[in-house]
């Protein structure tokens, strides 16, 4: 269910990505998307996304240097990715810091927020 009332981060993310028409994720040379272990749940992974490529560019150093920021069209993100991530039991990270910290969301909660715009 929706537990995100008053979460400014999610609304900023939605506004920005709607205006831009895409989100940014991290992908490596094998076209594998970046996953981070959840800090809330054991054996669950979070896939981080950003509303600009500034932070993802900064993330792609050190142990993350094989990754690079990659755009996903917002329609594809909403129609395919969020549903697929729910099926795969992944969580979503939005506009995380350079150290890959931030709130973890259920993909379908995020989809509901977009749908209620």
C-alpha positions in Angstrom: 0.0 0.0 0.0 0.9 3.6 -0.1 3.2 4.7 2.8 4.8 7.6 1.0 2.6 10.5 1.9 4.7 13.6 2.1 7.7 12.0 0.5 9.1 15.0 -1.5 11.8 12.9 -3.2 9.3 10.7 -5.1 7.3 13.7 -6.3 10.4 15.5 -7.5 11.5 12.3 -9.3 8.1 12.0 -11.0 7.9 15.6 -12.0 11.5 15.6 -13.4 11.2 12.3 -15.3 7.8 13.2 -16.7 9.2 16.5 -18.1 12.3 14.9 -19.4 10.6 11.8 -20.8 13.1 9.3 -19.4 14.9 8.0 -16.3 18.6 7.0 -15.8 19.8 3.6 -14.7 23.3 2.1 -14.6 24.3 -0.6 -17.1 27.6 -2.5 -17.5 29.3 -3.6 -20.7 27.4 -6.9 -20.6 24.1 -4.9 -20.5 23.5 -6.0 -17.0 21.6 -3.4 -14.9 23.1 -2.3 -11.6 21.5 -3.9 -8.4 22.3 -3.0 -4.8 21.5 -5.2 -1.8 18.5 -3.9 0.2 19.3 -2.4 3.6 15.7 -3.2 4.7 15.3 -6.8 3.6 17.5 -9.9 3.4 18.1 -11.4 -0.1 16.2 -8.6 -1.8 17.9 -6.3 -4.4 17.2 -2.7 -5.3 17.6 -1.2 -8.7 18.5 2.5 -8.5 17.2 5.1 -11.0 17.8 8.8 -11.3 16.0 11.8 -12.7 19.2 13.2 -14.2 22.6 11.8 -15.1 24.7 13.9 -12.7 24.8 11.5 -9.8 24.9 8.3 -11.9 28.0 9.7 -13.6 29.7 10.2 -10.2 28.7 6.7 -9.1 30.5 5.1 -12.0 33.9 5.1 -10.4 35.9 2.6 -8.4 34.1 -0.6 -8.0 31.3 0.8 -10.2 33.6 1.9 -13.0 32.4 -0.8 -15.3 28.9 0.8 -15.3 27.7 3.8 -17.2 24.4 5.8 -17.0 21.8 4.7 -19.5 18.4 6.3 -20.4 15.1 4.4 -20.3 12.1 6.1 -21.9 9.5 6.9 -19.2 6.7 5.0 -21.0 8.9 1.9 -21.1 9.9 2.4 -17.5 6.2 2.6 -16.4 4.7 0.0 -18.7 7.5 -2.7 -18.6 10.1 -2.1 -16.0 8.1 -1.5 -12.8 5.8 -4.4 -13.5 8.8 -6.6 -14.3 10.6 -5.5 -11.2 7.6 -6.4 -9.1 7.5 -9.9 -10.7 11.3 -10.3 -10.0 10.8 -9.0 -6.4 13.2 -6.1 -6.9 12.7 -2.8 -5.1 13.3 0.7 -6.7 15.8 3.3 -5.5 15.1 6.9 -6.6 17.7 9.7 -6.9 20.0 8.0 -4.5 23.2 9.7 -3.3 26.6 9.0 -4.8 27.2 6.5 -2.1 24.1 4.6 -3.3 22.0 5.4 -0.2 18.4 6.3 -0.2 14.8 5.1 0.3 13.7 1.8 -1.2 10.2 1.7 -2.8 7.9 -1.1 -4.0 7.7 -0.8 -7.8 3.9 -0.9 -7.9 3.7 1.9 -5.3 5.7 4.0 -7.6 3.6 3.1 -10.6 0.5 4.1 -8.6 2.0 7.5 -7.9 2.7 8.0 -11.6 -0.8 6.9 -12.4 -2.4 9.3 -9.9 -0.7 12.4 -11.4 
